[in-house]
Amino acid sequence: MFHRTERLFLRPAWPEDWEEIYRGMADQQVVMNLATAPWPYTAEDARNFAARKQDGFLPSFVVTLPEAGLIGGAGIGIDDDTGNVQLGYWIAREWWGKGFATEAARSLLQIAGTLGHKRMTASHFIDNPASGKVLRKAGFTPTGRIRPAYSRARGRRDPVACFEAKLDGDDDIGPQDMKQAA
């Protein structure tokens, strides 16, 4: 699956992307804001990420800027703590503050709706308020809920602020519905 936005091109990761993924992710300030990436982030982690199999109902993408190459990643997954469909993203630090995270998140909401998801969740560690701004600009609404969430890089559970976006106004889709739809 491929998706074009005004400035970005989202596509699946290919094995040859591992070096660019590694360059962007081997940055403690990037990884500490993520749930599943380890720290330190190694070349082997990047190779494994670039080679993983795609799930058509829960796709992941590399975020590319046509004139610059790979600048981040974004995807749809399942929150291990809640079972909800969730959005995740990362942008390499040199590209922070340019609106690319918001643009990628908006495109994932469009993709999720096209795939039949009814609701998307997202969260950010409360010590990363910039991510909350991205989520609001992308179309998410704060739920007012703060809960602990595990970060593999941090090696602990830290508080996250929770957000949601209703994609078509219908009831939520749960994990049991996803199995039937897949």
C-alpha positions in Angstrom: 0.0 0.0 0.0 1.2 3.5 -0.9 -0.1 6.9 0.0 0.8 10.4 -1.2 0.2 13.5 0.7 1.0 17.1 -0.3 4.7 16.7 0.6 5.2 13.1 1.6 5.1 9.7 0.2 4.3 6.8 2.5 5.2 3.3 1.4 6.1 0.0 3.0 9.7 -0.4 4.3 12.0 -2.4 2.0 15.0 -4.4 3.3 17.4 -1.9 1.6 15.9 0.9 3.8 17.5 -0.3 6.9 20.4 2.1 6.9 18.1 5.2 6.6 15.9 3.8 9.3 18.9 3.2 11.5 20.1 6.8 10.9 16.8 8.2 12.0 16.1 5.9 14.9 19.6 5.6 16.5 18.8 8.8 18.3 17.8 8.6 22.0 15.5 11.7 21.8 13.5 9.9 19.1 13.4 6.4 20.6 12.5 7.5 24.2 9.2 8.8 22.9 8.2 5.4 21.4 6.6 2.3 23.0 8.2 -0.6 21.1 11.6 0.5 19.9 14.6 -0.5 22.1 17.4 1.7 23.3 20.1 1.6 22.2 18.6 1.1 18.7 21.0 -1.1 16.7 21.6 -1.8 13.0 20.1 -5.2 13.6 16.9 -3.6 15.0 16.7 -1.5 11.8 17.2 -4.5 9.6 14.5 -6.4 11.4 12.1 -3.5 11.1 12.7 -3.1 7.4 12.2 -6.8 6.7 9.0 -7.4 8.7 5.9 -8.6 7.0 3.1 -6.2 6.4 -0.4 -6.7 7.7 -3.0 -5.3 5.2 -5.4 -4.3 8.0 -2.7 -2.8 10.2 -0.1 -1.3 7.7 3.1 0.4 8.6 5.0 2.8 6.4 8.2 4.6 6.0 7.7 8.3 5.6 9.6 9.7 2.7 10.2 13.2 1.5 10.8 12.9 -2.3 13.7 15.3 -2.4 15.3 14.0 0.8 14.6 10.3 1.2 13.3 8.5 4.3 12.5 10.9 7.2 10.4 8.7 9.5 7.9 6.0 10.0 4.2 5.7 10.7 1.7 2.9 11.1 -1.5 1.4 12.5 -1.2 -1.2 15.2 -2.9 -2.6 18.3 -2.2 -1.1 21.7 -1.0 -4.0 23.8 -2.5 -2.5 27.0 -6.0 -1.6 25.7 -6.5 -3.8 22.5 -7.5 -0.6 20.6 -6.4 0.2 17.1 -3.7 2.9 17.5 -1.6 5.2 15.4 2.1 5.5 15.9 4.8 7.6 14.2 8.3 8.8 14.5 10.2 11.5 12.6 14.0 11.9 12.5 15.1 14.8 14.7 16.5 16.9 11.8 12.9 17.0 10.4 11.1 18.0 13.6 9.0 21.2 13.7 8.2 21.2 9.9 4.7 19.6 10.1 5.7 16.2 8.7 4.5 14.3 11.7 1.1 15.9 11.5 0.9 15.3 7.7 1.8 11.6 8.2 -0.7 11.2 11.0 -3.5 12.8 9.0 -2.8 10.4 6.1 -2.9 7.4 8.5 -6.4 8.5 9.6 -7.5 8.5 6.0 -6.0 5.1 5.4 -7.5 3.7 8.6 -11.0 4.9 7.5 -10.5 3.4 4.0 -9.6 0.1 5.7 -12.8 0.1 7.7 -11.5 1.2 11.1 -14.2 3.1 12.9 -12.0 4.7 15.6 -8.3 5.3 16.1 -6.5 5.9 19.3 -3.1 7.5 20.0 -1.1 8.5 23.0 2.0 10.4 23.9 4.3 10.3 27.0 3.4 13.4 29.0 7.0 14.5 29.0 6.6 14.9 25.2 3.9 17.6 24.8 5.0 18.3 21.2 3.4 14.9 20.2 0.1 16.0 21.8 0.2 19.1 19.5 0.8 16.9 16.5 -2.2 14.6 17.4 -4.5 17.6 17.9 -3.5 19.1 14.6 -4.0 15.7 12.9 -7.6 15.4 14.1 -7.4 13.6 17.4 -9.3 14.7 20.5 -7.8 14.4 24.0 -9.9 11.9 26.1 -8.7 13.5 29.4 -7.4 10.1 30.4 -3.8 9.6 31.7 -2.6 6.0 32.0 0.7 4.2 32.4 2.2 2.8 29.2 5.3 0.7 28.7 8.3 2.1 26.7 10.8 -0.6 25.8 13.5 2.1 25.4 12.7 3.6 28.8 12.4 0.1 30.4 9.4 1.2 32.4 5.8 2.3 32.4 5.4 6.1 32.3 2.2 8.2 32.1 0.7 8.9 28.6 -2.1 11.2 27.6 -4.7 9.4 25.6 -6.4 10.6 22.4 -9.0 9.3 20.0 -10.4 10.0 16.5 -13.7 8.7 15.3 -13.4 7.9 11.7 -17.1 7.6 10.6 -19.2 8.2 13.7 -20.2 4.6 14.2 -19.4 2.4 17.2 -15.9 1.3 17.9 -14.3 -1.6 16.1 -12.7 -4.1 18.5 -10.0 -6.8 18.1 -12.7 -9.4 17.5 -14.1 -7.4 14.6 -10.6 -7.1 13.1 -10.2 -10.8 12.9 -13.4 -11.1 11.0 -12.5 -8.2 8.7 -9.0 -9.5 7.9 
